[in-house]
Amino acid sequence: MTEIAARCDKHTLPCLVNLTADAEEGSGVIQGEKRDWKTYLAQHLAFPFEAKVDEASDEEIFGIVDPGPICYGDNLTVIGVECDDDKYGIVVKVKKGRKTYDYPLCDLAVVDEKSPNCKLVDDYRIWDANCRW
């Protein structure tokens, strides 16, 4: 099994992705079956939960334009799974104050590290960073 397949193996990150190495040794080709993250997370996450934005946008880093209403370090309440977007991955519905927004789950960290949600979100973020593309 290749290094990538080992990192993304369904036994390492349950219910995320099935990967198998190509039959030819050393070919480097990995075949996979993408799991339905939207449904899986919607069924297994306990809503609502508190999360913190822990990834900064390019706008915030380089100060090119106004980064918008949600910035690095903001605390948000995640209230549901919204969609699976080709560009942003799983998008969740969040509340900041009285307003609701859609925001990429891969940019959020669960505040309560003892919550079962923490492991689920961390697993998704690892998969998103290493296996989605």
CORFEN-V553671 format. One record per run of one state. SS is the DSSP state (H for helix, E for strand, C for the rest). FROM is the first residue (numbers start at 1). TO is the last residue. If there is no record, write none. Layout:
ss-><SS	SS>
from-><FROM	FROM>
to-><TO	TO>
//
This chain:
ss-><C	H	C	E	C	E	C	H	C	E	C	H	C	E	C	E	C	E	H	E	C	H	C>
from-><1	3	9	17	22	30	35	37	45	49	54	58	63	75	86	89	97	99	105	108	111	116	131>
to-><2	8	16	21	29	34	36	44	48	53	57	62	74	85	88	96	98	104	107	110	115	130	133>
//
